[in-house]
């Protein structure tokens, strides 16, 4: 059942102007409010670090903002932390905290905004920052059984002594390391799965499932086995080289990530992309979403051992991949986005052929959906399994199809539109049951909406340029965003005086949703685990950045 309302009351949501007035009234002595720039509508500079948890709680819970993530920088002799919140339909807000670099401790907000948990743990591992009040730090990105203590690879002090292109840390497993176990009842045991684990993921990820019987009592996903320090590698690179990194670290959503990166540069430089370029970006974004969702549906079918339906969906995905390659020259849409628009144009004949293949694929996808809808053995494995109710989904800030299956209606294409989406007509399907079947239904409905958007974009292609010159400024900072197939993708950039990348930060949908994955797994049977995992459609690659 597709619903048209959200469990979060829209009357509770405050717009940027209201938030600015409320912050000034409530936190006026400890916070300075100003208009933002380069993608940020409002900037809130904190004068007292102790205010951070209270103002974060106000934005997330009382103002009903979504939490975007944390950016950590070292600027001269200070730490600079930017906390991003989104007021739906109104814009992004930045809460800025600066403390001396001699002060390695800042207040934790994870007890007020649970979605910040992993962001703070990541910053502690990579920068050596301590978040006072956080229940558990360490042994996260840099695994204690492999990485030596005190590395903090993103700190500037480390960059002076370690060259990522020359030096290589030699990791030796710590034989004394043991996982932190919580379940201590008689008969309790922990089942490790991975880190060599396929299950449709194709990447290294480890799960520790604790139980005293047949149901999972506690589930701990452990990622970052292939940590690549992409953000660090990008530093000192020209924009053109950093763009190659942005579109290659997660192939299944490469176009969305490269688009988000380019939008940040375009906002920084004040560049307006031509109408034809914008419409083609919409077309390619939705082609990527449709292809991704076909693959995700195949993964769900495969997890339930429904081999015929899995093969049918996989064939549809392959057909869309081949159509993408024929249309653009690359199956995963590499090499298309560039600051200022697109690198190439497409003929009317090529667009017509793409639409023909896509419509055939969508028709076949309808057939698969109807077959699944009347397959009771399949539905029994998904309905009322892996439930995340709307309240928990809101608490954990779920994004993308996973969030929309649990009543969260947020979609950046509509709520914070970019590249012309505000002029398009489309629905944002969502459910409230929050189980595996709800997540599957959202995938199907979003795929059909994407096909409609591809048609709309193709019909709007008037003659004209697809790009304009876009020279990155000598110095600047900006936030770019896009609704990737699995949720919000944020790319934040700061350029130095020479136009080179000084700091690059990527916030992915998978990093957001992995945090709450355990909620769906716990209190369900072991045999449900691979099905719940497939229905989430998460990417370890987006975390191993």
DRENPA-556394 format. One record per residue (C-alpha): residue number from 1; residue in three letters; x negated, y negated, z negated. Coordinates in steps of 0.2 Angstrom, whole numbers, padded with zeros to 4 digits. Example, Ala and Ser with C-alpha at 12.3 -4.5 7.8 and 13.67 -1.06 7.14 Angstrom:
residues 2
{1; ala; {-0062; 0022; -0039}},
{2; ser; {-0068; 0005; -0036}},
end
This chain:
residues 545
{1; unk; {0000; 0000; 0000}},
{2; unk; {-0008; -0017; 0005}},
{3; unk; {-0003; -0030; -0007}},
{4; unk; {-0002; -0049; -0004}},
{5; unk; {-0006; -0055; -0022}},
{6; unk; {-0021; -0056; -0033}},
{7; unk; {-0022; -0050; -0051}},
{8; unk; {-0032; -0066; -0054}},
{9; unk; {-0019; -0080; -0056}},
{10; unk; {-0022; -0093; -0042}},
{11; unk; {-0016; -0106; -0054}},
{12; unk; {-0031; -0103; -0065}},
{13; unk; {-0043; -0107; -0052}},
{14; unk; {-0051; -0124; -0053}},
{15; unk; {-0058; -0134; -0038}},
{16; unk; {-0075; -0142; -0038}},
{17; unk; {-0068; -0159; -0042}},
{18; unk; {-0058; -0152; -0057}},
{19; unk; {-0074; -0142; -0063}},
{20; unk; {-0085; -0157; -0062}},
{21; unk; {-0073; -0167; -0073}},
{22; unk; {-0071; -0153; -0085}},
{23; unk; {-0090; -0150; -0087}},
{24; unk; {-0092; -0169; -0089}},
{25; unk; {-0079; -0169; -0103}},
{26; unk; {-0084; -0153; -0112}},
{27; unk; {-0103; -0153; -0109}},
{28; unk; {-0107; -0171; -0105}},
{29; unk; {-0121; -0172; -0118}},
{30; unk; {-0130; -0157; -0112}},
{31; unk; {-0127; -0156; -0094}},
{32; unk; {-0128; -0169; -0079}},
{33; unk; {-0116; -0166; -0065}},
{34; unk; {-0120; -0172; -0047}},
{35; unk; {-0115; -0169; -0029}},
{36; unk; {-0125; -0155; -0021}},
{37; unk; {-0132; -0153; -0004}},
{38; unk; {-0137; -0140; 0010}},
{39; unk; {-0123; -0128; 0006}},
{40; unk; {-0120; -0132; -0012}},
{41; unk; {-0105; -0143; -0016}},
{42; unk; {-0109; -0146; -0035}},
{43; unk; {-0125; -0146; -0045}},
{44; unk; {-0125; -0145; -0064}},
{45; unk; {-0142; -0148; -0072}},
{46; unk; {-0143; -0142; -0090}},
{47; unk; {-0152; -0153; -0103}},
{48; unk; {-0152; -0140; -0116}},
{49; unk; {-0155; -0122; -0112}},
{50; unk; {-0144; -0116; -0126}},
{51; unk; {-0129; -0123; -0116}},
{52; unk; {-0131; -0110; -0102}},
{53; unk; {-0121; -0095; -0109}},
{54; unk; {-0106; -0107; -0114}},
{55; unk; {-0106; -0116; -0097}},
{56; unk; {-0108; -0099; -0087}},
{57; unk; {-0093; -0092; -0097}},
{58; unk; {-0083; -0108; -0093}},
{59; unk; {-0086; -0106; -0075}},
{60; unk; {-0084; -0087; -0073}},
{61; unk; {-0069; -0085; -0084}},
{62; unk; {-0060; -0101; -0087}},
{63; unk; {-0062; -0108; -0070}},
{64; unk; {-0061; -0091; -0061}},
{65; unk; {-0076; -0094; -0051}},
{66; unk; {-0086; -0079; -0043}},
{67; unk; {-0104; -0076; -0049}},
{68; unk; {-0116; -0077; -0034}},
{69; unk; {-0133; -0073; -0043}},
{70; unk; {-0149; -0080; -0050}},
{71; unk; {-0164; -0088; -0041}},
{72; unk; {-0180; -0090; -0051}},
{73; unk; {-0194; -0101; -0046}},
{74; unk; {-0211; -0107; -0052}},
{75; unk; {-0212; -0126; -0049}},
{76; unk; {-0229; -0133; -0055}},
{77; unk; {-0228; -0131; -0073}},
{78; unk; {-0210; -0126; -0075}},
{79; unk; {-0198; -0112; -0073}},
{80; unk; {-0183; -0117; -0062}},
{81; unk; {-0168; -0105; -0063}},
{82; unk; {-0153; -0108; -0052}},
{83; unk; {-0137; -0099; -0056}},
{84; unk; {-0124; -0099; -0042}},
{85; unk; {-0105; -0099; -0044}},
{86; unk; {-0092; -0100; -0031}},
{87; unk; {-0076; -0109; -0033}},
{88; unk; {-0064; -0100; -0020}},
{89; unk; {-0059; -0112; -0006}},
{90; unk; {-0069; -0126; -0013}},
{91; unk; {-0088; -0122; -0012}},
{92; unk; {-0104; -0116; -0021}},
{93; unk; {-0110; -0123; -0037}},
{94; unk; {-0127; -0122; -0044}},
{95; unk; {-0131; -0122; -0063}},
{96; unk; {-0149; -0128; -0064}},
{97; unk; {-0160; -0124; -0079}},
{98; unk; {-0178; -0130; -0080}},
{99; unk; {-0190; -0125; -0094}},
{100; unk; {-0209; -0126; -0096}},
{101; unk; {-0218; -0111; -0089}},
{102; unk; {-0226; -0110; -0107}},
{103; unk; {-0209; -0105; -0113}},
{104; unk; {-0206; -0087; -0106}},
{105; unk; {-0189; -0085; -0114}},
{106; unk; {-0172; -0091; -0108}},
{107; unk; {-0155; -0087; -0115}},
{108; unk; {-0146; -0072; -0107}},
{109; unk; {-0129; -0075; -0100}},
{110; unk; {-0125; -0056; -0097}},
{111; unk; {-0115; -0055; -0113}},
{112; unk; {-0103; -0068; -0106}},
{113; unk; {-0105; -0064; -0087}},
{114; unk; {-0108; -0045; -0086}},
{115; unk; {-0112; -0046; -0068}},
{116; unk; {-0128; -0056; -0072}},
{117; unk; {-0135; -0040; -0081}},
{118; unk; {-0145; -0033; -0066}},
{119; unk; {-0151; -0051; -0060}},
{120; unk; {-0159; -0054; -0077}},
{121; unk; {-0167; -0037; -0078}},
{122; unk; {-0174; -0040; -0061}},
{123; unk; {-0181; -0057; -0065}},
{124; unk; {-0189; -0050; -0081}},
{125; unk; {-0198; -0036; -0071}},
{126; unk; {-0204; -0047; -0056}},
{127; unk; {-0208; -0063; -0066}},
{128; unk; {-0211; -0058; -0084}},
{129; unk; {-0196; -0069; -0090}},
{130; unk; {-0188; -0064; -0106}},
{131; unk; {-0169; -0066; -0107}},
{132; unk; {-0165; -0068; -0126}},
{133; unk; {-0150; -0058; -0131}},
{134; unk; {-0150; -0046; -0116}},
{135; unk; {-0147; -0028; -0123}},
{136; unk; {-0160; -0020; -0112}},
{137; unk; {-0174; -0026; -0102}},
{138; unk; {-0189; -0018; -0094}},
{139; unk; {-0190; -0001; -0084}},
{140; unk; {-0179; -0008; -0070}},
{141; unk; {-0187; -0013; -0053}},
{142; unk; {-0204; -0008; -0059}},
{143; unk; {-0202; 0009; -0066}},
{144; unk; {-0211; 0012; -0082}},
{145; unk; {-0216; 0030; -0077}},
{146; unk; {-0225; 0023; -0061}},
{147; unk; {-0229; 0004; -0063}},
{148; unk; {-0242; -0002; -0076}},
{149; unk; {-0236; -0014; -0089}},
{150; unk; {-0237; -0033; -0086}},
{151; unk; {-0238; -0033; -0067}},
{152; unk; {-0224; -0046; -0063}},
{153; unk; {-0228; -0046; -0045}},
{154; unk; {-0218; -0062; -0041}},
{155; unk; {-0228; -0073; -0053}},
{156; unk; {-0239; -0086; -0045}},
{157; unk; {-0253; -0081; -0057}},
{158; unk; {-0252; -0064; -0050}},
{159; unk; {-0252; -0071; -0032}},
{160; unk; {-0269; -0079; -0035}},
{161; unk; {-0277; -0062; -0040}},
{162; unk; {-0267; -0050; -0029}},
{163; unk; {-0265; -0051; -0010}},
{164; unk; {-0251; -0040; -0004}},
{165; unk; {-0259; -0038; 0013}},
{166; unk; {-0276; -0032; 0005}},
{167; unk; {-0274; -0025; -0012}},
{168; unk; {-0264; -0010; -0016}},
{169; unk; {-0259; -0005; -0034}},
{170; unk; {-0263; 0013; -0037}},
{171; unk; {-0248; 0020; -0047}},
{172; unk; {-0250; 0035; -0057}},
{173; unk; {-0235; 0044; -0065}},
{174; unk; {-0234; 0042; -0084}},
{175; unk; {-0232; 0060; -0091}},
{176; unk; {-0225; 0053; -0107}},
{177; unk; {-0210; 0044; -0099}},
{178; unk; {-0193; 0050; -0104}},
{179; unk; {-0176; 0043; -0099}},
{180; unk; {-0165; 0034; -0111}},
{181; unk; {-0151; 0046; -0116}},
{182; unk; {-0136; 0040; -0125}},
{183; unk; {-0125; 0056; -0126}},
{184; unk; {-0131; 0066; -0141}},
{185; unk; {-0116; 0077; -0145}},
{186; unk; {-0119; 0096; -0147}},
{187; unk; {-0120; 0104; -0130}},
{188; unk; {-0124; 0088; -0122}},
{189; unk; {-0136; 0088; -0107}},
{190; unk; {-0142; 0077; -0093}},
{191; unk; {-0141; 0082; -0075}},
{192; unk; {-0154; 0073; -0063}},
{193; unk; {-0149; 0070; -0045}},
{194; unk; {-0163; 0064; -0034}},
{195; unk; {-0173; 0053; -0031}},
{196; unk; {-0174; 0063; -0014}},
{197; unk; {-0155; 0062; -0011}},
{198; unk; {-0147; 0061; 0005}},
{199; unk; {-0128; 0062; 0002}},
{200; unk; {-0126; 0050; 0017}},
{201; unk; {-0137; 0037; 0010}},
{202; unk; {-0154; 0042; 0018}},
{203; unk; {-0164; 0033; 0005}},
{204; unk; {-0172; 0037; -0012}},
{205; unk; {-0160; 0035; -0026}},
{206; unk; {-0159; 0044; -0043}},
{207; unk; {-0144; 0047; -0053}},
{208; unk; {-0144; 0053; -0071}},
{209; unk; {-0127; 0061; -0076}},
{210; unk; {-0124; 0064; -0095}},
{211; unk; {-0111; 0076; -0100}},
{212; unk; {-0105; 0088; -0113}},
{213; unk; {-0094; 0098; -0101}},
{214; unk; {-0087; 0096; -0084}},
{215; unk; {-0084; 0077; -0084}},
{216; unk; {-0097; 0064; -0082}},
{217; unk; {-0098; 0054; -0099}},
{218; unk; {-0112; 0042; -0093}},
{219; unk; {-0120; 0039; -0076}},
{220; unk; {-0136; 0029; -0073}},
{221; unk; {-0141; 0025; -0055}},
{222; unk; {-0159; 0022; -0053}},
{223; unk; {-0165; 0013; -0038}},
{224; unk; {-0180; 0003; -0031}},
{225; unk; {-0191; 0018; -0027}},
{226; unk; {-0196; 0010; -0011}},
{227; unk; {-0198; -0008; -0018}},
{228; unk; {-0205; -0018; -0004}},
{229; unk; {-0208; -0035; -0011}},
{230; unk; {-0199; -0043; 0004}},
{231; unk; {-0196; -0060; -0004}},
{232; unk; {-0215; -0061; -0009}},
{233; unk; {-0221; -0056; 0008}},
{234; unk; {-0210; -0069; 0016}},
{235; unk; {-0219; -0083; 0006}},
{236; unk; {-0231; -0093; 0016}},
{237; unk; {-0223; -0087; 0033}},
{238; unk; {-0216; -0098; 0046}},
{239; unk; {-0197; -0097; 0048}},
{240; unk; {-0198; -0087; 0064}},
{241; unk; {-0208; -0073; 0055}},
{242; unk; {-0196; -0074; 0039}},
{243; unk; {-0181; -0071; 0051}},
{244; unk; {-0189; -0055; 0057}},
{245; unk; {-0190; -0049; 0039}},
{246; unk; {-0172; -0055; 0035}},
{247; unk; {-0164; -0045; 0049}},
{248; unk; {-0174; -0029; 0046}},
{249; unk; {-0173; -0025; 0028}},
{250; unk; {-0155; -0018; 0030}},
{251; unk; {-0151; -0012; 0047}},
{252; unk; {-0133; -0007; 0045}},
{253; unk; {-0129; -0026; 0041}},
{254; unk; {-0144; -0034; 0050}},
{255; unk; {-0133; -0047; 0060}},
{256; unk; {-0125; -0053; 0044}},
{257; unk; {-0141; -0055; 0035}},
{258; unk; {-0150; -0064; 0050}},
{259; unk; {-0134; -0075; 0052}},
{260; unk; {-0135; -0080; 0033}},
{261; unk; {-0153; -0084; 0035}},
{262; unk; {-0151; -0095; 0050}},
{263; unk; {-0136; -0104; 0042}},
{264; unk; {-0148; -0109; 0028}},
{265; unk; {-0160; -0116; 0040}},
{266; unk; {-0147; -0125; 0050}},
{267; unk; {-0139; -0133; 0034}},
{268; unk; {-0157; -0138; 0029}},
{269; unk; {-0160; -0147; 0046}},
{270; unk; {-0142; -0153; 0049}},
{271; unk; {-0140; -0143; 0065}},
{272; unk; {-0123; -0140; 0073}},
{273; unk; {-0122; -0124; 0083}},
{274; unk; {-0112; -0126; 0100}},
{275; unk; {-0094; -0119; 0100}},
{276; unk; {-0099; -0105; 0112}},
{277; unk; {-0113; -0100; 0100}},
{278; unk; {-0101; -0100; 0085}},
{279; unk; {-0088; -0089; 0094}},
{280; unk; {-0101; -0077; 0100}},
{281; unk; {-0108; -0076; 0082}},
{282; unk; {-0090; -0071; 0076}},
{283; unk; {-0089; -0058; 0090}},
{284; unk; {-0105; -0050; 0085}},
{285; unk; {-0102; -0051; 0066}},
{286; unk; {-0085; -0042; 0068}},
{287; unk; {-0092; -0029; 0080}},
{288; unk; {-0105; -0025; 0067}},
{289; unk; {-0091; -0024; 0054}},
{290; unk; {-0081; -0012; 0064}},
{291; unk; {-0096; -0001; 0068}},
{292; unk; {-0101; -0001; 0050}},
{293; unk; {-0084; 0004; 0044}},
{294; unk; {-0082; 0018; 0056}},
{295; unk; {-0098; 0025; 0049}},
{296; unk; {-0092; 0023; 0031}},
{297; unk; {-0076; 0032; 0035}},
{298; unk; {-0086; 0046; 0042}},
{299; unk; {-0096; 0047; 0026}},
{300; unk; {-0081; 0048; 0016}},
{301; unk; {-0074; 0062; 0027}},
{302; unk; {-0091; 0071; 0026}},
{303; unk; {-0091; 0070; 0007}},
{304; unk; {-0075; 0080; 0006}},
{305; unk; {-0081; 0093; 0018}},
{306; unk; {-0068; 0088; 0031}},
{307; unk; {-0080; 0092; 0045}},
{308; unk; {-0068; 0089; 0060}},
{309; unk; {-0063; 0071; 0054}},
{310; unk; {-0081; 0067; 0049}},
{311; unk; {-0086; 0072; 0067}},
{312; unk; {-0072; 0062; 0075}},
{313; unk; {-0077; 0046; 0065}},
{314; unk; {-0095; 0049; 0068}},
{315; unk; {-0092; 0050; 0087}},
{316; unk; {-0082; 0033; 0086}},
{317; unk; {-0097; 0026; 0076}},
{318; unk; {-0109; 0032; 0090}},
{319; unk; {-0098; 0025; 0104}},
{320; unk; {-0098; 0008; 0095}},
{321; unk; {-0117; 0009; 0093}},
{322; unk; {-0120; 0013; 0111}},
{323; unk; {-0108; -0001; 0116}},
{324; unk; {-0118; -0013; 0105}},
{325; unk; {-0134; -0008; 0113}},
{326; unk; {-0127; -0010; 0131}},
{327; unk; {-0120; -0027; 0127}},
{328; unk; {-0134; -0034; 0117}},
{329; unk; {-0150; -0023; 0120}},
{330; unk; {-0150; -0016; 0102}},
{331; unk; {-0139; -0004; 0093}},
{332; unk; {-0140; -0013; 0077}},
{333; unk; {-0140; -0031; 0085}},
{334; unk; {-0158; -0036; 0081}},
{335; unk; {-0166; -0051; 0089}},
{336; unk; {-0150; -0061; 0092}},
{337; unk; {-0148; -0074; 0079}},
{338; unk; {-0160; -0089; 0079}},
{339; unk; {-0159; -0106; 0070}},
{340; unk; {-0148; -0116; 0081}},
{341; unk; {-0137; -0102; 0088}},
{342; unk; {-0141; -0086; 0098}},
{343; unk; {-0156; -0081; 0108}},
{344; unk; {-0145; -0076; 0123}},
{345; unk; {-0128; -0077; 0132}},
{346; unk; {-0117; -0064; 0138}},
{347; unk; {-0107; -0063; 0154}},
{348; unk; {-0088; -0062; 0156}},
{349; unk; {-0090; -0045; 0164}},
{350; unk; {-0101; -0038; 0149}},
{351; unk; {-0088; -0045; 0136}},
{352; unk; {-0074; -0036; 0146}},
{353; unk; {-0083; -0020; 0146}},
{354; unk; {-0086; -0021; 0127}},
{355; unk; {-0068; -0025; 0124}},
{356; unk; {-0063; -0009; 0134}},
{357; unk; {-0074; 0002; 0124}},
{358; unk; {-0070; -0006; 0108}},
{359; unk; {-0051; -0004; 0111}},
{360; unk; {-0053; 0014; 0115}},
{361; unk; {-0063; 0017; 0099}},
{362; unk; {-0050; 0008; 0088}},
{363; unk; {-0037; 0019; 0096}},
{364; unk; {-0046; 0034; 0091}},
{365; unk; {-0049; 0027; 0074}},
{366; unk; {-0030; 0026; 0072}},
{367; unk; {-0028; 0044; 0076}},
{368; unk; {-0041; 0049; 0063}},
{369; unk; {-0032; 0038; 0050}},
{370; unk; {-0015; 0047; 0054}},
{371; unk; {-0023; 0064; 0052}},
{372; unk; {-0031; 0060; 0036}},
{373; unk; {-0014; 0052; 0029}},
{374; unk; {-0006; 0069; 0031}},
{375; unk; {-0020; 0080; 0025}},
{376; unk; {-0015; 0084; 0007}},
{377; unk; {-0032; 0093; 0003}},
{378; unk; {-0041; 0077; 0008}},
{379; unk; {-0030; 0066; -0002}},
{380; unk; {-0031; 0076; -0017}},
{381; unk; {-0050; 0073; -0018}},
{382; unk; {-0047; 0054; -0016}},
{383; unk; {-0031; 0048; -0025}},
{384; unk; {-0033; 0044; -0043}},
{385; unk; {-0052; 0048; -0042}},
{386; unk; {-0066; 0035; -0045}},
{387; unk; {-0054; 0022; -0052}},
{388; unk; {-0060; 0004; -0056}},
{389; unk; {-0045; -0006; -0061}},
{390; unk; {-0043; -0025; -0056}},
{391; unk; {-0049; -0031; -0073}},
{392; unk; {-0065; -0021; -0073}},
{393; unk; {-0068; -0026; -0055}},
{394; unk; {-0066; -0044; -0060}},
{395; unk; {-0078; -0042; -0075}},
{396; unk; {-0091; -0034; -0064}},
{397; unk; {-0089; -0046; -0050}},
{398; unk; {-0086; -0032; -0037}},
{399; unk; {-0087; -0039; -0019}},
{400; unk; {-0083; -0033; -0001}},
{401; unk; {-0072; -0019; 0002}},
{402; unk; {-0075; -0011; -0015}},
{403; unk; {-0069; -0027; -0024}},
{404; unk; {-0054; -0029; -0012}},
{405; unk; {-0049; -0011; -0016}},
{406; unk; {-0047; -0016; -0034}},
{407; unk; {-0037; -0032; -0032}},
{408; unk; {-0051; -0044; -0029}},
{409; unk; {-0046; -0054; -0013}},
{410; unk; {-0062; -0064; -0011}},
{411; unk; {-0069; -0065; 0007}},
{412; unk; {-0082; -0078; 0012}},
{413; unk; {-0075; -0079; 0029}},
{414; unk; {-0059; -0086; 0022}},
{415; unk; {-0064; -0093; 0005}},
{416; unk; {-0080; -0102; 0010}},
{417; unk; {-0079; -0102; 0029}},
{418; unk; {-0094; -0103; 0041}},
{419; unk; {-0098; -0102; 0059}},
{420; unk; {-0080; -0107; 0064}},
{421; unk; {-0071; -0094; 0054}},
{422; unk; {-0059; -0107; 0047}},
{423; unk; {-0051; -0109; 0065}},
{424; unk; {-0047; -0090; 0066}},
{425; unk; {-0032; -0080; 0061}},
{426; unk; {-0035; -0065; 0051}},
{427; unk; {-0029; -0055; 0036}},
{428; unk; {-0040; -0050; 0021}},
{429; unk; {-0033; -0032; 0017}},
{430; unk; {-0033; -0028; -0002}},
{431; unk; {-0026; -0015; -0013}},
{432; unk; {-0024; -0014; -0032}},
{433; unk; {-0026; 0005; -0036}},
{434; unk; {-0045; 0004; -0036}},
{435; unk; {-0047; 0023; -0032}},
{436; unk; {-0056; 0032; -0018}},
{437; unk; {-0041; 0032; -0007}},
{438; unk; {-0038; 0013; -0009}},
{439; unk; {-0056; 0010; -0004}},
{440; unk; {-0054; 0021; 0012}},
{441; unk; {-0038; 0011; 0016}},
{442; unk; {-0046; -0005; 0015}},
{443; unk; {-0060; 0001; 0027}},
{444; unk; {-0047; 0006; 0040}},
{445; unk; {-0037; -0010; 0039}},
{446; unk; {-0053; -0021; 0039}},
{447; unk; {-0059; -0012; 0055}},
{448; unk; {-0043; -0016; 0064}},
{449; unk; {-0044; -0034; 0058}},
{450; unk; {-0062; -0035; 0065}},
{451; unk; {-0056; -0028; 0082}},
{452; unk; {-0043; -0042; 0083}},
{453; unk; {-0056; -0055; 0078}},
{454; unk; {-0067; -0049; 0092}},
{455; unk; {-0053; -0051; 0105}},
{456; unk; {-0050; -0069; 0098}},
{457; unk; {-0068; -0073; 0099}},
{458; unk; {-0069; -0067; 0117}},
{459; unk; {-0054; -0077; 0122}},
{460; unk; {-0062; -0093; 0116}},
{461; unk; {-0078; -0091; 0126}},
{462; unk; {-0078; -0107; 0136}},
{463; unk; {-0093; -0112; 0147}},
{464; unk; {-0107; -0120; 0137}},
{465; unk; {-0123; -0118; 0128}},
{466; unk; {-0126; -0104; 0115}},
{467; unk; {-0139; -0113; 0105}},
{468; unk; {-0148; -0130; 0102}},
{469; unk; {-0165; -0134; 0097}},
{470; unk; {-0167; -0132; 0078}},
{471; unk; {-0184; -0137; 0071}},
{472; unk; {-0185; -0133; 0052}},
{473; unk; {-0189; -0148; 0041}},
{474; unk; {-0206; -0151; 0034}},
{475; unk; {-0198; -0148; 0017}},
{476; unk; {-0181; -0143; 0011}},
{477; unk; {-0170; -0131; 0002}},
{478; unk; {-0153; -0123; 0007}},
{479; unk; {-0141; -0109; 0004}},
{480; unk; {-0134; -0098; 0018}},
{481; unk; {-0120; -0085; 0016}},
{482; unk; {-0111; -0073; 0026}},
{483; unk; {-0098; -0059; 0023}},
{484; unk; {-0108; -0044; 0027}},
{485; unk; {-0098; -0027; 0031}},
{486; unk; {-0101; -0022; 0012}},
{487; unk; {-0099; -0039; 0005}},
{488; unk; {-0107; -0056; 0002}},
{489; unk; {-0125; -0059; 0008}},
{490; unk; {-0134; -0074; 0001}},
{491; unk; {-0150; -0081; 0008}},
{492; unk; {-0158; -0095; -0001}},
{493; unk; {-0174; -0104; 0006}},
{494; unk; {-0186; -0117; 0000}},
{495; unk; {-0199; -0123; 0013}},
{496; unk; {-0215; -0132; 0009}},
{497; unk; {-0222; -0148; 0016}},
{498; unk; {-0229; -0138; 0031}},
{499; unk; {-0212; -0130; 0035}},
{500; unk; {-0218; -0113; 0028}},
{501; unk; {-0207; -0102; 0016}},
{502; unk; {-0211; -0107; -0001}},
{503; unk; {-0198; -0096; -0010}},
{504; unk; {-0186; -0084; -0002}},
{505; unk; {-0172; -0076; -0011}},
{506; unk; {-0160; -0063; -0005}},
{507; unk; {-0144; -0058; -0014}},
{508; unk; {-0135; -0043; -0007}},
{509; unk; {-0118; -0035; -0009}},
{510; unk; {-0125; -0018; -0014}},
{511; unk; {-0135; -0026; -0028}},
{512; unk; {-0119; -0033; -0035}},
{513; unk; {-0109; -0017; -0033}},
{514; unk; {-0122; -0004; -0039}},
{515; unk; {-0121; -0012; -0057}},
{516; unk; {-0103; -0006; -0058}},
{517; unk; {-0104; 0010; -0049}},
{518; unk; {-0105; 0020; -0065}},
{519; unk; {-0088; 0014; -0070}},
{520; unk; {-0080; 0023; -0056}},
{521; unk; {-0090; 0039; -0060}},
{522; unk; {-0088; 0040; -0078}},
{523; unk; {-0074; 0051; -0085}},
{524; unk; {-0072; 0060; -0068}},
{525; unk; {-0078; 0078; -0064}},
{526; unk; {-0095; 0082; -0057}},
{527; unk; {-0088; 0088; -0041}},
{528; unk; {-0080; 0070; -0038}},
{529; unk; {-0097; 0062; -0039}},
{530; unk; {-0102; 0063; -0021}},
{531; unk; {-0085; 0058; -0015}},
{532; unk; {-0085; 0042; -0026}},
{533; unk; {-0102; 0038; -0020}},
{534; unk; {-0097; 0039; -0002}},
{535; unk; {-0081; 0029; -0005}},
{536; unk; {-0092; 0014; -0012}},
{537; unk; {-0103; 0014; 0004}},
{538; unk; {-0118; 0007; -0006}},
{539; unk; {-0135; 0004; 0002}},
{540; unk; {-0151; 0008; -0008}},
{541; unk; {-0161; -0001; 0006}},
{542; unk; {-0152; -0018; 0001}},
{543; unk; {-0159; -0016; -0016}},
{544; unk; {-0177; -0010; -0011}},
{545; unk; {-0181; -0027; -0005}},
end
